[in-house]
Amino acid sequence: MEEPAEIRVGRGQRLAEAVREDLDLYGMVELEERIELLEAEIARVRAHIDRKRAGRAAADALFSSRPA
């Protein structure tokens, strides 16, 4: 018998679902933990943006310094 195919989750879908989650179901400690996780994710995303900006700046510098 075939196993069911794994369902692929779209990019950002889990985050979109988390944002719509009913927060009334959580206690104060759980909400504070959620904030810590979200702040850590924000820091991770900002660091990734910084790396991408640095890579882009390096590429721009490399290709803009060539003589015409």
C-alpha positions as CSV (number, residue, x, y, z in Angstrom):
1,M,0.0,0.0,0.0
2,E,1.3,3.5,-0.9
3,E,2.1,5.9,1.8
4,P,0.4,9.3,1.5
5,A,2.5,12.0,-0.2
6,E,3.9,14.6,2.2
7,I,2.0,17.8,2.0
8,R,4.2,20.7,1.1
9,V,3.7,23.9,3.1
10,G,4.0,27.1,1.2
11,R,6.7,29.6,2.0
12,G,5.6,31.8,4.9
13,Q,2.4,29.7,5.4
14,R,3.2,28.6,8.9
15,L,4.0,32.2,10.0
16,A,0.7,33.4,8.5
17,E,-1.1,30.7,10.4
18,A,0.7,31.6,13.7
19,V,-0.3,35.3,13.3
20,R,-4.0,34.3,13.1
21,E,-3.8,32.0,16.1
22,D,-6.2,32.7,18.9
23,L,-4.1,34.1,21.8
24,D,-6.9,33.8,24.3
25,L,-5.9,30.1,24.6
26,Y,-2.5,31.0,26.0
27,G,-1.5,31.8,29.6
28,M,0.8,34.7,30.5
29,V,4.0,32.6,30.7
30,E,3.2,31.1,27.3
31,L,2.6,34.5,25.7
32,E,5.9,35.8,27.1
33,E,7.7,32.7,25.7
34,R,6.0,33.4,22.4
35,I,7.3,37.0,22.4
36,E,10.8,35.7,23.1
37,L,10.6,33.4,20.2
38,L,9.3,36.0,17.9
39,E,12.0,38.5,19.0
40,A,14.6,35.9,18.3
41,E,13.1,35.3,14.9
42,I,13.1,39.0,14.1
43,A,16.8,39.2,15.1
44,R,17.6,36.2,12.9
45,V,15.7,37.7,9.9
46,R,17.5,41.1,10.4
47,A,20.9,39.4,10.5
48,H,20.0,37.6,7.2
49,I,19.0,40.9,5.6
50,D,22.3,42.4,6.7
51,R,24.2,39.5,5.1
52,K,22.2,39.9,1.9
53,R,22.8,43.7,1.8
54,A,26.5,43.1,2.4
55,G,26.6,40.6,-0.5
56,R,24.7,42.9,-2.7
57,A,27.0,45.8,-1.9
58,A,30.1,43.7,-2.6
59,A,28.6,42.7,-6.0
60,D,27.7,46.2,-6.8
61,A,31.2,47.4,-5.9
62,L,32.7,44.7,-8.0
63,F,30.7,45.3,-11.1
64,S,30.5,49.1,-10.9
65,S,34.3,49.5,-10.7
66,R,34.9,48.0,-14.2
67,P,35.9,50.5,-16.8
68,A,33.3,51.2,-19.5
